[in-house]
Amino acid sequence: MAKTIAPKQQFMFVGSAVLEARLDLRKTQRVELQKQLPCPLYWFQFPGGRKVFWNWELVQDYLINGDGPNHQRLVEQYLATLPNPAA
């Protein structure tokens, strides 16, 4: 019997306007969320740029499940998708 491997989680990034629209947030609520969640794990901004990009899956999971063990597993999955800087 062939072993099936679960597909890797795809982590999509969205801009602030999309995040606000999908979650029905006001700008002030998004700014508070940005203060709560660490950069660059949940969001990032290119140097000198104005646009903020959000890790949609992580933010959504955090808002639904909080910072519990299940969410930490998703964070670990995300970190595993990043290139190894030592390589």
C-alpha positions as a printed Julia matrix, in Angstrom:
87×3 Matrix{Float64}:
   0.0    0.0    0.0
   1.41   3.38  -1.01
   1.99   5.93   1.69
   0.29   9.26   1.06
   2.1   12.38   2.05
   0.05  15.34   3.15
   0.57  18.32   0.85
   2.64  21.14   2.27
   0.65  24.03   3.63
   0.66  26.96   1.23
   1.07  30.26   3.03
  -0.49  33.13   1.12
   0.29  36.78   1.83
  -2.27  39.54   1.39
  -2.11  43.31   1.63
  -3.68  45.26   4.47
  -6.72  46.3    2.43
  -7.49  42.65   1.63
  -6.98  41.63   5.27
  -9.32  44.4    6.45
 -11.96  43.39   3.89
 -11.79  39.65   4.59
 -11.94  40.09   8.36
 -14.22  43.14   8.31
 -11.67  45.18  10.27
 -11.31  48.89  10.62
  -7.87  50.37  10.04
  -7.47  51.01  13.79
  -8.22  47.34  14.51
  -5.66  46.26  11.93
  -3.06  48.55  13.51
  -3.78  46.99  16.93
  -3.4   43.53  15.41
  -0.09  44.63  13.91
   1.08  45.7   17.38
   0.08  42.31  18.87
   1.58  40.02  16.24
   5.33  39.83  15.67
   6.98  40.89  12.45
   8.06  39.18  10.15
   6.2   36.04  11.21
   2.67  37.39  10.75
   3.37  40.47   8.65
   6.22  42.25   6.94
   6.99  45.51   5.22
   9.72  46.04   2.67
  12.29  48.64   3.78
  11.19  52.06   2.65
   7.83  50.7    1.52
   4.43  51.65   2.84
   2.5   48.48   2.05
   2.25  45.79   4.71
   1.84  42.15   3.7
   0.11  39.68   6.02
   0.5   35.92   6.33
  -3.18  35.16   5.75
  -3.17  31.6    7.09
  -1.32  32.45  10.29
  -3.4   35.54  11.06
  -6.67  33.74  10.38
  -5.66  30.74  12.5
  -4.48  33.01  15.33
  -7.79  34.87  15.39
  -9.81  31.64  15.33
  -7.75  29.46  17.66
  -5.6   31.83  19.7
  -1.97  31.13  20.49
  -2.47  27.53  21.61
  -0.64  24.33  20.68
  -2.51  23.87  17.38
  -1.57  27.35  16.29
   2.04  26.8   17.32
   2.12  23.69  15.1
   0.96  25.8   12.16
   3.67  28.37  12.95
   6.23  25.55  12.94
   4.89  24.34   9.58
   5.32  27.84   8.19
   8.85  28.15   9.53
   9.71  24.79   7.93
   8.76  26.24   4.51
  11.32  29.04   4.78
  14.73  28.58   3.18
  17.5   27.63   5.58
  19.86  30.65   5.84
  22.79  28.36   6.76
  22.48  26.38   3.52
